[in-house]
């Protein structure tokens, strides 16, 4: 789905999972600063939007999700995961309930698989599931933004800003008054700085929540009865996830950034050393310079110097080993 905001001056289309919206509008660092000071906005209209309505929606979702949502108050934002039977992350949902409908925005092109799973689990519950991606567009307003929102929009208030789910027909009109447009490269740089994982970037087919620090924000440890809960409980009790998320300060003298999936090795082992993990997201930050998130083996020493592809990297602990 191609965003109409790609017609704005300077817009350069994104690639990969962010195809369809702008990667940037001509000045990456100024766009980051606009988000940091609350004067910008990000077009996330490529994300999927799923709505669940019906009298049983919250109690039913409570049985399927890692988060405690059976008594989710209207307007309160929540993050939740859907796991496989082995505890591997399959979906990440960013939720809010408006009193009659529970809304979720999800990674681009994952809504079909999510809806197929939800439909298979309806049984006798009074719920209706709808794909509203073609009707609703997601826009992110950073913390401190004074931009208004249309009365018909659904808003998720979070510590790092507002996710606005507005009618897709209103996207261009909303953008005209929302401040400076910032592309996905700016948004991703601030996400990396904040150590916030993203499905499909920080995850692979065997990622579990503990590895990414999603425990506490997207997983409620006092509830059970969801698929994959046994793995969550076992790792929580033993305290030994096989991998851990780290934040990397990359050598600023390098021209290119290590790409998604680039190998991470111990610097002491040299270029032919054993692969200890991989880069998940790299970015250029307006203050910190080149930075990245990476998923490495749990036994990598927390003070070890690393090499991301061919770039020297100093690590900061995100998930304790």
PADREN-699527 format. One record per residue (C-alpha): residue number from 1; x, y, z. Coordinates in nm, 4 decimals, always signed. Last residue first. Layout:
// residues N
[NUM, [X, Y, Z]]
...
END
This chain:
// residues 321
[321, [+2.2910, -1.2472, +3.0739]]
[320, [+2.1205, -0.9118, +3.1377]]
[319, [+1.9183, -0.7825, +2.8461]]
[318, [+2.0072, -0.4343, +2.7216]]
[317, [+2.3773, -0.4346, +2.8029]]
[316, [+2.5865, -0.1799, +2.6152]]
[315, [+2.8309, -0.2985, +2.3517]]
[314, [+3.1293, -0.1360, +2.1825]]
[313, [+3.1531, -0.2036, +1.8105]]
[312, [+3.4275, -0.2252, +1.5478]]
[311, [+3.2873, -0.2513, +1.1955]]
[310, [+3.3767, -0.5412, +0.9634]]
[309, [+3.0509, -0.7406, +1.0057]]
[308, [+2.9684, -0.6125, +1.3533]]
[307, [+3.2935, -0.6540, +1.5485]]
[306, [+3.2753, -0.6798, +1.9255]]
[305, [+3.4688, -0.5592, +2.2283]]
[304, [+3.3835, -0.7732, +2.5298]]
[303, [+3.2583, -0.6066, +2.8479]]
[302, [+2.9291, -0.7982, +2.8704]]
[301, [+3.1091, -1.1276, +2.8032]]
[300, [+2.9288, -1.3280, +2.5295]]
[299, [+2.7690, -1.6180, +2.7194]]
[298, [+2.4126, -1.5230, +2.6286]]
[297, [+2.4773, -1.5484, +2.2557]]
[296, [+2.4198, -1.2278, +2.0645]]
[295, [+2.1215, -1.0398, +1.9198]]
[294, [+2.2203, -0.6997, +1.7880]]
[293, [+2.0908, -0.3450, +1.8054]]
[292, [+2.2779, -0.0740, +1.6232]]
[291, [+2.4386, +0.2676, +1.6416]]
[290, [+2.6166, +0.5090, +1.4084]]
[289, [+2.6409, +0.8595, +1.5559]]
[288, [+2.5122, +0.9194, +1.9091]]
[287, [+2.3679, +1.2675, +1.8536]]
[286, [+2.1766, +1.2623, +1.5217]]
[285, [+2.1663, +0.8837, +1.5155]]
[284, [+2.2651, +0.6796, +1.2109]]
[283, [+2.0981, +0.3396, +1.2209]]
[282, [+2.1526, -0.0350, +1.2466]]
[281, [+1.8902, -0.3006, +1.3146]]
[280, [+1.9233, -0.6756, +1.3879]]
[279, [+2.2975, -0.7283, +1.3747]]
[278, [+2.3915, -1.0918, +1.4269]]
[277, [+2.5276, -1.3252, +1.6919]]
[276, [+2.8441, -1.4898, +1.8177]]
[275, [+2.9907, -1.5960, +1.4802]]
[274, [+3.3228, -1.7696, +1.5456]]
[273, [+3.6326, -1.5761, +1.4542]]
[272, [+3.7646, -1.5402, +1.1016]]
[271, [+3.7622, -1.1601, +1.1108]]
[270, [+3.9505, -1.1508, +1.4407]]
[269, [+3.8953, -1.3524, +1.7581]]
[268, [+3.9693, -1.0619, +1.9952]]
[267, [+3.7016, -0.8524, +1.8275]]
[266, [+3.4397, -1.1091, +1.9298]]
[265, [+3.2056, -1.1646, +1.6384]]
[264, [+2.8750, -1.0205, +1.5129]]
[263, [+2.7546, -1.1352, +1.1713]]
[262, [+2.5417, -0.9081, +0.9493]]
[261, [+2.1757, -1.0144, +0.9637]]
[260, [+2.0354, -0.6666, +0.9057]]
[259, [+2.3056, -0.4549, +0.7492]]
[258, [+2.6318, -0.3277, +0.8898]]
[257, [+2.6458, +0.0476, +0.8297]]
[256, [+2.8533, +0.1985, +0.5520]]
[255, [+3.1165, +0.4729, +0.5584]]
[254, [+3.3112, +0.3482, +0.8591]]
[253, [+3.4864, +0.6134, +1.0678]]
[252, [+3.2014, +0.6214, +1.3172]]
[251, [+3.2919, +0.2890, +1.4769]]
[250, [+2.9609, +0.1501, +1.6022]]
[249, [+2.8070, +0.1943, +1.9467]]
[248, [+2.6101, -0.1256, +1.9915]]
[247, [+2.3030, -0.2029, +2.2015]]
[246, [+2.2650, -0.5662, +2.3058]]
[245, [+1.9771, -0.8153, +2.2954]]
[244, [+2.0378, -1.1512, +2.4609]]
[243, [+2.0581, -1.5128, +2.3498]]
[242, [+1.9987, -1.8580, +2.5014]]
[241, [+1.7666, -1.7228, +2.7737]]
[240, [+1.8946, -1.8403, +3.1120]]
[239, [+1.7041, -1.7129, +3.4149]]
[238, [+1.5937, -2.0587, +3.5267]]
[237, [+1.2548, -1.9468, +3.6597]]
[236, [+1.1866, -1.6919, +3.3845]]
[235, [+1.3129, -1.9339, +3.1189]]
[234, [+1.0745, -2.2037, +3.2394]]
[233, [+0.7789, -1.9679, +3.2781]]
[232, [+0.8166, -1.8227, +2.9276]]
[231, [+0.8597, -2.1697, +2.7783]]
[230, [+0.5453, -2.2962, +2.9521]]
[229, [+0.3478, -1.9911, +2.8359]]
[228, [+0.3926, -2.0850, +2.4695]]
[227, [+0.0204, -2.0793, +2.3918]]
[226, [-0.1738, -1.8863, +2.6508]]
[225, [-0.3362, -2.0042, +2.9715]]
[224, [-0.1056, -1.8290, +3.2145]]
[223, [-0.1046, -1.4947, +3.3896]]
[222, [+0.1299, -1.3585, +3.6540]]
[221, [+0.4264, -1.3001, +3.4221]]
[220, [+0.2511, -1.0477, +3.2006]]
[219, [+0.4428, -1.0260, +2.8715]]
[218, [+0.4545, -0.7229, +2.6408]]
[217, [+0.6282, -0.4558, +2.8494]]
[216, [+0.7503, -0.6613, +3.1458]]
[215, [+0.9242, -0.9307, +2.9454]]
[214, [+0.9904, -0.7889, +2.5997]]
[213, [+1.3554, -0.7596, +2.6997]]
[212, [+1.4654, -0.9054, +2.3686]]
[211, [+1.5947, -1.2479, +2.4708]]
[210, [+1.3233, -1.2930, +2.7316]]
[209, [+1.0496, -1.2808, +2.4656]]
[208, [+1.1686, -1.5874, +2.2686]]
[207, [+1.3283, -1.5741, +1.9250]]
[206, [+1.3337, -1.9005, +1.7265]]
[205, [+1.2068, -1.8010, +1.3806]]
[204, [+1.3895, -1.4672, +1.3846]]
[203, [+1.3292, -1.1527, +1.5822]]
[202, [+1.5061, -0.8175, +1.6233]]
[201, [+1.4036, -0.7045, +1.2750]]
[200, [+1.0978, -0.9133, +1.1959]]
[199, [+0.9125, -0.7958, +1.5051]]
[198, [+1.0646, -0.4787, +1.6420]]
[197, [+1.2569, -0.4416, +1.9664]]
[196, [+1.2756, -0.1150, +2.1632]]
[195, [+1.6282, -0.0335, +2.2820]]
[194, [+1.5431, +0.3400, +2.3132]]
[193, [+1.8343, +0.4381, +2.0860]]
[192, [+1.7235, +0.1710, +1.8391]]
[191, [+1.3728, +0.3176, +1.8338]]
[190, [+1.5158, +0.6674, +1.7895]]
[189, [+1.7139, +0.5524, +1.4855]]
[188, [+1.4112, +0.3625, +1.3542]]
[187, [+1.1925, +0.6739, +1.3548]]
[186, [+1.4595, +0.8758, +1.1745]]
[185, [+1.5073, +0.6058, +0.9104]]
[184, [+1.1285, +0.5642, +0.8872]]
[183, [+1.0781, +0.9180, +0.7663]]
[182, [+0.9996, +1.2377, +0.9495]]
[181, [+0.7313, +1.4830, +0.8383]]
[180, [+0.7481, +1.8239, +1.0086]]
[179, [+0.4337, +1.9269, +1.1914]]
[178, [+0.0894, +1.7668, +1.2213]]
[177, [-0.1148, +2.0280, +1.0294]]
[176, [-0.0682, +1.9132, +0.6682]]
[175, [-0.0302, +1.5554, +0.7848]]
[174, [-0.3910, +1.5443, +0.9063]]
[173, [-0.5246, +1.6572, +0.5678]]
[172, [-0.3108, +1.3994, +0.3890]]
[171, [-0.4194, +1.1166, +0.6186]]
[170, [-0.7918, +1.1952, +0.6351]]
[169, [-0.9000, +0.9355, +0.3756]]
[168, [-0.7109, +0.6720, +0.5729]]
[167, [-0.9415, +0.7250, +0.8693]]
[166, [-0.7203, +0.7731, +1.1750]]
[165, [-0.5265, +0.5365, +1.3952]]
[164, [-0.3022, +0.7715, +1.5942]]
[163, [-0.0043, +0.6268, +1.7791]]
[162, [+0.0942, +0.8767, +2.0437]]
[161, [+0.4364, +0.9231, +2.1977]]
[160, [+0.7304, +0.7598, +2.3759]]
[159, [+0.5604, +0.6951, +2.7101]]
[158, [+0.2523, +0.5615, +2.5255]]
[157, [-0.0896, +0.7038, +2.4395]]
[156, [-0.2723, +0.4964, +2.1783]]
[155, [-0.5322, +0.7071, +1.9937]]
[154, [-0.8322, +0.6053, +1.7826]]
[153, [-0.9369, +0.8765, +1.5368]]
[152, [-1.2969, +0.9897, +1.4831]]
[151, [-1.2432, +1.3174, +1.6685]]
[150, [-0.9437, +1.4016, +1.4474]]
[149, [-0.6159, +1.4432, +1.6391]]
[148, [-0.4413, +1.7639, +1.7404]]
[147, [-0.0698, +1.8251, +1.7114]]
[146, [+0.0904, +1.9431, +2.0357]]
[145, [+0.3663, +1.6845, +2.0239]]
[144, [+0.5507, +1.6399, +2.3523]]
[143, [+0.6054, +1.2668, +2.3106]]
[142, [+0.6273, +1.1816, +1.9427]]
[141, [+0.3275, +1.1638, +1.7075]]
[140, [+0.3063, +0.8373, +1.5130]]
[139, [+0.0566, +0.7980, +1.2284]]
[138, [-0.1356, +0.4786, +1.1550]]
[137, [-0.3817, +0.4647, +0.8657]]
[136, [-0.7310, +0.3158, +0.8834]]
[135, [-0.9668, +0.2004, +0.6064]]
[134, [-0.7441, -0.0247, +0.3947]]
[133, [-0.5835, -0.1767, +0.7036]]
[132, [-0.9228, -0.2422, +0.8632]]
[131, [-0.8951, -0.6221, +0.8763]]
[130, [-1.1899, -0.7271, +1.0915]]
[129, [-1.2455, -0.9791, +1.3703]]
[128, [-1.5841, -1.0317, +1.5347]]
[127, [-1.6159, -1.1788, +1.8819]]
[126, [-1.8836, -1.3587, +2.0815]]
[125, [-1.6864, -1.6682, +2.1742]]
[124, [-1.8097, -2.0121, +2.0628]]
[123, [-1.4952, -2.1199, +1.8771]]
[122, [-1.2984, -1.8046, +1.7859]]
[121, [-0.9514, -1.9643, +1.7777]]
[120, [-0.9197, -2.0329, +1.4054]]
[119, [-1.0332, -1.6764, +1.3319]]
[118, [-0.7516, -1.5410, +1.5477]]
[117, [-0.4929, -1.7481, +1.3612]]
[116, [-0.6186, -1.6383, +1.0192]]
[115, [-0.6357, -1.2793, +1.1436]]
[114, [-0.2694, -1.2874, +1.2457]]
[113, [-0.1613, -1.4427, +0.9162]]
[112, [-0.3489, -1.1744, +0.7216]]
[111, [-0.2274, -0.8921, +0.9477]]
[110, [+0.1417, -0.9671, +0.8969]]
[109, [+0.1804, -0.7629, +0.5772]]
[108, [+0.3212, -0.4578, +0.7550]]
[107, [+0.3886, -0.5096, +1.1269]]
[106, [+0.0892, -0.4744, +1.3566]]
[105, [-0.1650, -0.2197, +1.4702]]
[104, [-0.4245, -0.3377, +1.7147]]
[103, [-0.7699, -0.2069, +1.8030]]
[102, [-1.0040, -0.3525, +2.0641]]
[101, [-1.3608, -0.2419, +2.0008]]
[100, [-1.6513, -0.1306, +2.2206]]
[99, [-1.4876, +0.0617, +2.5051]]
[98, [-1.2120, +0.2174, +2.2944]]
[97, [-0.9553, -0.0580, +2.3497]]
[96, [-0.5877, -0.0048, +2.2658]]
[95, [-0.3297, -0.2490, +2.1405]]
[94, [+0.0108, -0.2717, +1.9781]]
[93, [+0.0342, -0.6355, +1.8692]]
[92, [+0.3506, -0.8399, +1.8105]]
[91, [+0.3155, -1.1709, +1.6263]]
[90, [+0.5000, -1.5024, +1.5982]]
[89, [+0.7438, -1.4985, +1.8907]]
[88, [+0.8772, -1.8425, +1.9831]]
[87, [+0.7357, -2.0045, +2.2972]]
[86, [+0.7399, -2.3644, +2.1729]]
[85, [+0.3634, -2.3700, +2.1083]]
[84, [+0.4136, -2.0531, +1.9054]]
[83, [+0.3774, -1.7150, +2.0671]]
[82, [+0.1385, -1.4242, +2.0233]]
[81, [+0.2697, -1.1045, +2.1730]]
[80, [+0.1207, -0.8083, +2.3543]]
[79, [+0.1709, -0.4350, +2.3973]]
[78, [-0.0849, -0.2240, +2.5805]]
[77, [-0.2325, +0.1244, +2.5558]]
[76, [-0.5020, +0.2434, +2.7938]]
[75, [-0.7869, +0.4273, +2.6206]]
[74, [-1.0665, +0.2081, +2.7542]]
[73, [-0.9477, +0.0048, +3.0538]]
[72, [-0.7987, -0.3407, +2.9878]]
[71, [-0.9780, -0.5810, +3.2222]]
[70, [-0.9187, -0.9077, +3.0375]]
[69, [-0.5995, -0.7641, +2.8860]]
[68, [-0.3156, -0.9297, +3.0788]]
[67, [-0.0473, -0.9664, +2.8088]]
[66, [+0.0953, -1.2819, +2.6534]]
[65, [-0.2053, -1.3066, +2.4239]]
[64, [-0.4465, -1.5888, +2.3431]]
[63, [-0.6569, -1.6335, +2.6565]]
[62, [-0.6709, -1.2600, +2.7287]]
[61, [-0.7909, -1.2046, +2.3728]]
[60, [-1.1074, -1.3979, +2.4616]]
[59, [-1.1697, -1.2089, +2.7869]]
[58, [-1.1157, -0.8812, +2.6010]]
[57, [-1.3338, -0.9580, +2.2966]]
[56, [-1.6212, -1.1348, +2.4739]]
[55, [-1.8913, -0.8703, +2.4121]]
[54, [-1.7944, -0.8167, +2.0502]]
[53, [-1.5293, -0.6281, +1.8568]]
[52, [-1.1770, -0.7070, +1.7385]]
[51, [-1.0086, -0.4603, +1.5040]]
[50, [-0.6912, -0.5202, +1.3015]]
[49, [-0.4729, -0.2511, +1.1438]]
[48, [-0.1651, -0.3453, +0.9392]]
[47, [+0.1230, -0.1032, +0.9093]]
[46, [+0.1938, +0.0786, +0.5808]]
[45, [+0.0345, +0.3973, +0.7192]]
[44, [+0.3218, +0.4500, +0.9587]]
[43, [+0.3820, +0.8115, +0.8543]]
[42, [+0.5965, +0.9686, +1.1245]]
[41, [+0.5374, +1.3060, +1.2920]]
[40, [+0.7460, +1.6082, +1.3847]]
[39, [+0.7524, +1.8942, +1.6347]]
[38, [+0.7941, +1.6905, +1.9531]]
[37, [+1.1530, +1.7911, +2.0314]]
[36, [+1.3009, +1.4465, +1.9644]]
[35, [+1.0807, +1.3898, +1.6595]]
[34, [+1.1911, +1.7173, +1.5018]]
[33, [+1.5508, +1.6343, +1.5935]]
[32, [+1.5214, +1.3037, +1.4097]]
[31, [+1.3871, +1.4797, +1.1004]]
[30, [+1.6722, +1.7293, +1.1171]]
[29, [+1.9126, +1.4347, +1.1269]]
[28, [+1.7670, +1.2538, +0.8272]]
[27, [+1.7364, +1.5539, +0.5960]]
[26, [+1.5804, +1.4790, +0.2550]]
[25, [+1.2329, +1.3530, +0.3390]]
[24, [+1.3298, +1.0100, +0.4697]]
[23, [+1.2497, +0.6403, +0.4346]]
[22, [+0.9023, +0.7419, +0.3206]]
[21, [+0.6131, +0.4969, +0.3173]]
[20, [+0.5212, +0.2130, +0.0808]]
[19, [+0.8208, -0.0087, +0.1473]]
[18, [+0.8942, -0.0215, +0.5162]]
[17, [+0.9381, -0.3994, +0.5390]]
[16, [+1.2016, -0.3885, +0.2645]]
[15, [+1.2621, -0.0401, +0.1286]]
[14, [+1.1480, +0.3111, +0.2047]]
[13, [+1.0521, +0.5673, -0.0546]]
[12, [+1.2369, +0.9019, -0.0703]]
[11, [+1.0222, +1.2061, +0.0060]]
[10, [+1.1922, +1.5405, -0.0694]]
[9, [+0.8703, +1.7377, -0.1122]]
[8, [+0.5564, +1.5424, -0.0167]]
[7, [+0.4223, +1.2997, -0.2803]]
[6, [+0.5267, +1.0014, -0.0674]]
[5, [+0.2580, +1.1283, +0.1695]]
[4, [-0.0023, +0.9508, -0.0461]]
[3, [+0.1218, +0.6246, +0.1087]]
[2, [+0.1649, +0.3229, -0.1182]]
[1, [+0.0000, +0.0000, +0.0000]]
END
